[in-house]
């Protein structure tokens, strides 16, 4: 996920901006986020970023996906 994409992403539930937490960057491109999460303060939920792909499914759908 490109770092500047965060500027246009919002929480799918509240439509509020998300905070970015980076765990791993691409060593060849510091603007490419490989691992981390996007945090929604208002619902206290972390949307994971895995292999550079943010999962912005609402919390209920992510929990059902993990069953």
C-alpha positions as CSV (number, residue, x, y, z in Angstrom):
1,X,0.0,0.0,0.0
2,X,1.4,3.4,-0.9
3,X,1.8,5.7,2.1
4,X,0.0,8.6,0.5
5,X,-3.2,6.4,0.0
6,X,-3.9,7.0,3.7
7,X,-4.8,10.6,3.0
8,X,-8.0,9.4,1.1
9,X,-8.9,6.4,3.1
10,X,-11.6,6.6,5.8
11,X,-13.2,4.1,8.2
12,X,-15.9,2.2,6.3
13,X,-18.2,2.3,9.4
14,X,-17.8,5.9,10.6
15,X,-16.4,7.6,7.5
16,X,-13.7,9.3,9.7
17,X,-10.0,9.4,8.9
18,X,-7.8,6.5,9.9
19,X,-4.4,6.6,11.7
20,X,-1.6,4.7,10.1
21,X,0.7,2.3,12.1
22,X,3.6,0.9,10.1
23,X,5.2,-2.4,11.1
24,X,7.2,-3.1,7.9
25,X,8.2,-1.1,4.8
26,X,9.4,-2.3,1.4
27,X,13.2,-2.1,1.7
28,X,13.4,-0.9,-2.0
29,X,10.6,1.7,-1.7
30,X,10.0,3.5,1.6
31,X,6.6,4.7,0.5
32,X,5.3,1.1,0.2
33,X,3.9,-0.2,3.4
34,X,4.0,-4.0,3.6
35,X,2.7,-4.7,7.1
36,X,0.8,-2.6,9.7
37,X,-2.7,-1.4,10.3
38,X,-5.1,1.5,9.9
39,X,-6.7,2.5,13.2
40,X,-10.2,3.9,13.7
41,X,-10.2,5.7,17.1
42,X,-14.0,6.1,17.2
43,X,-14.7,2.3,17.1
44,X,-11.3,1.2,18.5
45,X,-10.6,-1.1,15.6
46,X,-7.5,-2.0,13.6
47,X,-7.8,-2.6,9.9
48,X,-4.8,-4.8,9.0
49,X,-2.4,-4.2,6.2
50,X,-0.8,-7.5,5.1
51,X,1.5,-8.0,2.2
52,X,0.8,-4.4,1.2
53,X,-3.0,-4.9,1.0
54,X,-5.3,-3.1,3.5
55,X,-8.3,-5.0,4.6
56,X,-11.1,-2.4,5.0
57,X,-13.9,-4.9,5.6
58,X,-16.2,-3.7,8.5
59,X,-15.3,-5.4,11.8
60,X,-18.3,-7.8,11.7
61,X,-17.3,-9.1,8.3
62,X,-13.6,-9.6,9.4
63,X,-14.7,-11.5,12.5
64,X,-17.0,-13.8,10.4
65,X,-14.1,-14.3,8.0
66,X,-11.9,-15.6,10.8
67,X,-14.5,-18.3,12.0
